[in-house]
Amino acid sequence: MRDIVYPAVVAAAKTWFRLGDVRIAMTGTENIPREGGALVAVNHLSFVDYVMAGYPGVQQGRLTRFMAKKEVFDHPVGGPVMRSFHHIAIDRGDGRAGLDEARRYLDAGELVGIFPEGTISRSLLIQPLKTGAVRIAADAGVPLIPIVLWGTQRFLTKGKPRDFGRHKTVGIEVGEPMHPTPADNANALTAELQDRMETMLDRLIHLHPPEEQPPGSWWLPASYGGSAPTPAEADALYAEERRLRAQRKAEKRKQKSASKGPKGR
């Protein structure tokens, strides 16, 4: 697979880390295989998670092909960039084509990334995981590797102003691979993946420099003394997002129908 833009962006990201004094505290990169298909399952805190979650693969000489919602690929700027990285579009209404594409990538020996929560976590905790990660890895016969990020939410996340100021730490932990098979119970393995990722996140939060997450910080979960939404409050925010999204879609359909005008007899 030919890559021109992706390596340039990786180089730019490394420059950002250096000039911005973004301190990457990363462990477990040896769990990313240097060759062969593998699926990495990543928690989702911000819009820069693609950059940070791909860094462990880069350290192993690999580029990660992330699965992302189709709407990102429809954007006039983001779409061409995502396609140039050979990322994979997933249609929320019918994801079969995207899943088939991910399978082809894995069969070809690519490193593929998935965000099994399905959306950015407003509570900053691990949301209930969907079973897709386990099912894809089992179907393709590849290892499933959890990656947990912490600190990326401070740069650019939902409902908060962007802040690319200097002197921030990002924690990244790569967990040991799981090896799902088609005979395994997908729900049980997803629960195990959830438990592993929650343990990894707890560890990262406790290891993070305390001066970067003082009590009451919006970027700290409520259960850790921060002011981020609780899981229940986050659920209410998600429900409102879904309502507004459905409303926008309905309005677009209405406008499209109106633009066609009445059919002639």
C-alpha positions in Angstrom: 0.0 0.0 0.0 1.6 3.3 -1.1 1.8 6.1 1.4 2.9 9.6 0.7 0.9 11.9 3.0 0.8 9.6 6.1 4.6 9.6 6.7 4.7 13.4 6.3 2.0 13.8 8.9 3.8 11.4 11.3 6.9 13.6 10.9 4.8 16.7 11.5 3.3 15.1 14.7 6.7 14.3 16.0 7.7 18.0 15.4 4.6 19.1 17.3 5.5 16.8 20.2 9.0 18.3 20.3 8.2 22.0 19.9 5.1 21.8 22.0 6.8 19.9 24.8 4.1 17.2 24.5 5.5 14.5 26.8 4.5 11.1 25.6 4.5 8.5 28.5 4.1 5.3 26.5 4.5 1.7 27.6 3.8 -1.7 26.0 4.8 -0.9 22.4 6.4 -4.4 22.2 2.8 -5.8 22.1 2.3 -4.3 18.6 3.7 -6.9 16.1 6.2 -5.6 13.6 4.4 -7.5 10.8 1.2 -9.3 10.1 -2.5 -8.3 10.5 -3.6 -7.0 13.9 -6.5 -5.0 15.3 -5.9 -2.3 18.0 -8.9 -1.3 20.1 -8.6 2.3 21.4 -10.6 4.4 23.9 -11.9 7.6 22.5 -11.4 10.9 24.3 -10.7 13.5 21.6 -10.4 14.4 17.9 -6.6 13.9 18.0 -6.8 10.3 19.2 -6.0 9.1 15.6 -2.6 10.8 16.0 -1.8 9.5 19.5 -3.2 6.0 19.0 -1.2 5.5 15.9 2.1 6.4 17.7 2.7 3.0 19.2 2.5 1.5 15.7 4.9 4.1 14.4 7.4 3.0 17.1 7.2 -0.5 15.7 7.6 0.7 12.1 4.0 0.5 11.2 1.1 2.8 10.1 -2.4 2.2 11.5 -5.5 2.2 9.3 -8.3 3.5 11.5 -12.0 2.8 11.1 -14.0 6.0 11.3 -17.5 7.1 10.7 -18.4 7.8 7.1 -19.3 11.5 7.8 -15.6 12.2 8.4 -14.9 11.0 4.8 -17.7 13.2 3.5 -16.0 16.4 4.7 -14.4 18.4 1.9 -11.1 18.7 3.8 -11.1 15.7 6.2 -12.3 13.3 3.6 -9.3 13.5 1.2 -6.9 13.4 4.1 -8.6 10.3 5.6 -8.5 8.5 2.2 -4.9 9.4 1.6 -4.1 7.6 4.9 -6.0 4.6 3.7 -8.3 4.8 6.6 -11.6 2.9 6.5 -15.1 4.5 6.3 -17.9 3.0 8.4 -21.5 3.8 7.6 -23.5 3.9 10.8 -26.6 2.8 8.9 -25.0 -0.1 7.1 -21.5 -0.9 8.1 -21.1 -4.1 6.1 -18.9 -2.5 3.4 -16.6 -1.0 6.0 -16.3 -4.2 7.9 -15.4 -6.1 4.7 -12.8 -3.5 3.9 -11.3 -3.9 7.4 -11.2 -7.6 6.9 -9.3 -7.2 3.6 -6.8 -4.9 5.2 -6.2 -7.4 8.0 -5.9 -10.3 5.5 -3.3 -8.2 3.7 -1.2 -7.9 6.9 -2.2 -4.3 7.9 -2.5 -2.8 11.4 -6.1 -1.7 11.8 -7.5 0.6 14.5 -11.0 0.7 15.9 -12.7 2.8 18.6 -15.1 0.2 20.1 -17.0 2.8 22.2 -18.3 4.2 19.0 -18.0 7.9 19.9 -16.0 10.2 22.1 -16.5 9.6 25.8 -18.1 12.7 27.5 -17.4 11.2 31.0 -13.8 10.4 30.0 -14.3 6.9 31.3 -14.5 3.8 29.1 -18.0 3.6 27.8 -19.7 0.3 27.2 -17.9 -1.4 24.3 -19.6 -2.7 21.2 -18.7 -6.3 20.2 -17.4 -5.4 16.8 -13.7 -5.4 17.8 -13.9 -8.9 19.1 -15.9 -10.1 16.1 -13.6 -8.6 13.5 -10.5 -10.0 15.2 -12.0 -13.4 15.6 -13.3 -13.5 12.0 -9.9 -12.4 10.6 -7.9 -14.6 12.9 -5.7 -11.7 14.2 -4.7 -10.5 17.6 -6.8 -7.9 19.3 -4.6 -5.4 21.2 -6.1 -2.8 23.6 -4.6 0.7 23.6 -5.7 3.2 26.2 -5.0 7.0 26.0 -5.1 9.6 28.7 -4.6 13.4 28.3 -5.7 13.8 24.7 -9.0 15.4 25.8 -7.1 18.5 26.8 -6.2 19.3 23.2 -9.5 19.1 21.3 -12.7 17.3 22.4 -16.4 17.7 22.3 -17.9 20.8 23.9 -14.6 22.3 25.0 -12.3 25.0 23.4 -9.2 23.7 21.7 -6.0 24.1 23.6 -2.8 23.2 21.8 -0.7 25.1 24.4 2.7 23.6 25.4 3.7 21.4 28.3 1.1 18.6 28.4 1.5 14.9 29.1 -0.2 12.2 27.1 -0.3 8.7 28.6 -0.4 5.7 26.2 -0.5 2.1 27.4 -0.5 -0.8 25.0 -1.9 -4.0 26.6 -1.2 -7.6 25.9 -2.9 -9.1 22.9 -6.1 -11.1 23.1 -6.7 -13.9 20.6 -10.4 -14.2 19.9 -11.7 -17.1 17.8 -15.1 -17.6 16.1 -15.9 -20.2 18.7 -15.6 -17.8 21.5 -18.5 -15.9 23.1 -18.2 -12.4 21.7 -20.1 -10.8 24.6 -17.9 -12.4 27.2 -14.7 -11.4 25.4 -16.0 -7.9 25.0 -16.6 -7.7 28.8 -13.0 -8.9 29.3 -11.7 -6.3 26.9 -13.8 -3.6 28.8 -12.3 -4.8 32.1 -8.7 -4.6 30.7 -9.2 -1.2 29.3 -10.8 0.2 32.4 -7.8 -1.1 34.5 -5.4 0.4 32.0 -7.2 3.8 32.2 -7.2 3.8 36.0 -3.5 3.1 36.0 -2.8 5.9 33.5 -4.9 8.4 35.5 -3.0 7.6 38.7 0.4 7.8 37.0 -0.4 11.2 35.3 1.4 14.2 36.8 -0.9 15.4 39.5 -0.1 19.1 38.7 -1.7 18.5 35.3 -5.0 17.3 36.7 -5.9 19.3 39.8 -9.2 18.6 41.6 -12.2 20.0 39.8 -10.5 19.9 36.3 -13.0 19.5 33.5 -10.6 17.0 31.9 -10.8 14.7 34.9 -13.6 12.2 35.5 -16.1 13.0 38.3 -15.2 9.8 40.1 -11.6 10.9 40.2 -12.4 14.4 41.7 -12.9 16.2 38.4 -15.9 18.0 36.9 -16.4 16.0 33.8 -20.0 14.7 33.3 -20.9 11.6 35.2 -21.8 8.5 33.1 -25.5 9.3 33.6 -25.0 13.0 32.6 -23.0 11.8 29.6 -25.9 9.5 28.6 -28.2 12.5 28.6 -25.8 14.4 26.3 -25.5 11.5 23.9 -29.3 11.3 23.8 -29.5 15.0 22.9 -26.9 14.5 20.2 -28.8 11.7 18.7 -32.0 13.8 18.7 -30.3 16.7 17.0 -28.7 14.5 14.5 -32.0 12.8 13.6 -33.6 16.3 13.4 -30.9 17.5 11.0 -31.3 14.5 8.8 -35.1 15.0 8.7 -34.7 18.6 7.7 -32.3 17.7 4.9 -34.7 15.1 3.6 -37.5 17.7 3.7 -35.3 20.3 1.9 -34.3 17.7 -0.7 -37.9 16.7 -1.3 -39.0 20.4 -1.6 -36.2 21.2 -4.1 -37.5 18.5 -6.5 -40.9 20.3 -6.6 -44.2 18.6 -7.5 -44.0 16.0 -10.2 -45.7 16.9 -13.5 -48.6 14.9 -14.7 
